[in-house]
Amino acid sequence: MEADNWKTVSDRYLTDEAKADFVVANAAMPAKFDQADYPAKWADLSGRIERALPLDPASPAAQAFHDEWQALLEPFTAVATPAMMQGVSKMYDGIDSWKGEQQPPFSSSVWQFVKAVGEVRKTHR
């Protein structure tokens, strides 16, 4: 059921190219990747971020959360194509429109915060 819900939601945001890329990428995921533990790690990180909000995106604490986020995201970013990244970003940008159909791994406020920290990093390089 949950896989069907994710497919219904993601179909709105992923291009055919991105969907095909996901099939290839899933086969390329590292063997050491622990799919069972991954959701718990997201829940822990997003919960800690949620409890810390509001937080200045330029603060050291925000930067540390962003580092953790990127580290947790690494198995995906290592195999993701630009089409996949764009589609997933659009999907989470629209989180409030579909969160009643599928439980997202983090809230809209956490997503917006992580994006804001990323923007701070881009402008302060």
Contacts in CASP RR format, 6 or more apart in sequence:
PFRMAT RR
TARGET T0000
AUTHOR 0000-0000-0000
METHOD contacts of the structure
MODEL  1
MEADNWKTVSDRYLTDEAKADFVVANAAMPAKFDQADYPAKWADLSGRIE
RALPLDPASPAAQAFHDEWQALLEPFTAVATPAMMQGVSKMYDGIDSWKG
EQQPPFSSSVWQFVKAVGEVRKTHR
2 102 0 8 1.000
5 101 0 8 1.000
5 102 0 8 1.000
6 102 0 8 1.000
8 101 0 8 1.000
8 102 0 8 1.000
9 91 0 8 1.000
9 98 0 8 1.000
9 101 0 8 1.000
9 102 0 8 1.000
10 91 0 8 1.000
11 19 0 8 1.000
12 91 0 8 1.000
12 98 0 8 1.000
13 87 0 8 1.000
13 88 0 8 1.000
13 90 0 8 1.000
13 91 0 8 1.000
13 94 0 8 1.000
14 22 0 8 1.000
14 83 0 8 1.000
14 84 0 8 1.000
14 87 0 8 1.000
14 88 0 8 1.000
14 91 0 8 1.000
15 83 0 8 1.000
15 87 0 8 1.000
17 81 0 8 1.000
17 83 0 8 1.000
18 81 0 8 1.000
18 83 0 8 1.000
18 84 0 8 1.000
18 86 0 8 1.000
18 87 0 8 1.000
21 80 0 8 1.000
21 81 0 8 1.000
21 83 0 8 1.000
21 84 0 8 1.000
22 84 0 8 1.000
25 76 0 8 1.000
25 79 0 8 1.000
25 80 0 8 1.000
25 81 0 8 1.000
25 84 0 8 1.000
28 79 0 8 1.000
29 75 0 8 1.000
29 79 0 8 1.000
30 75 0 8 1.000
30 78 0 8 1.000
33 75 0 8 1.000
38 72 0 8 1.000
38 75 0 8 1.000
39 105 0 8 1.000
41 72 0 8 1.000
42 72 0 8 1.000
42 105 0 8 1.000
42 106 0 8 1.000
43 105 0 8 1.000
45 65 0 8 1.000
45 68 0 8 1.000
45 69 0 8 1.000
45 72 0 8 1.000
45 106 0 8 1.000
46 105 0 8 1.000
46 106 0 8 1.000
46 107 0 8 1.000
46 110 0 8 1.000
47 106 0 8 1.000
47 110 0 8 1.000
48 65 0 8 1.000
49 55 0 8 1.000
49 65 0 8 1.000
49 106 0 8 1.000
49 110 0 8 1.000
49 113 0 8 1.000
49 114 0 8 1.000
50 106 0 8 1.000
50 107 0 8 1.000
50 109 0 8 1.000
50 110 0 8 1.000
52 61 0 8 1.000
52 65 0 8 1.000
53 109 0 8 1.000
53 110 0 8 1.000
53 113 0 8 1.000
55 61 0 8 1.000
55 62 0 8 1.000
55 65 0 8 1.000
55 113 0 8 1.000
56 62 0 8 1.000
57 113 0 8 1.000
57 116 0 8 1.000
57 117 0 8 1.000
57 118 0 8 1.000
57 119 0 8 1.000
57 120 0 8 1.000
58 120 0 8 1.000
58 124 0 8 1.000
62 113 0 8 1.000
62 117 0 8 1.000
62 120 0 8 1.000
63 117 0 8 1.000
63 121 0 8 1.000
65 113 0 8 1.000
65 114 0 8 1.000
65 117 0 8 1.000
66 114 0 8 1.000
66 117 0 8 1.000
66 118 0 8 1.000
66 121 0 8 1.000
69 114 0 8 1.000
70 77 0 8 1.000
76 88 0 8 1.000
77 85 0 8 1.000
80 88 0 8 1.000
91 98 0 8 1.000
92 104 0 8 1.000
92 111 0 8 1.000
93 111 0 8 1.000
94 108 0 8 1.000
95 104 0 8 1.000
95 107 0 8 1.000
95 108 0 8 1.000
95 111 0 8 1.000
96 108 0 8 1.000
98 104 0 8 1.000
99 108 0 8 1.000
END
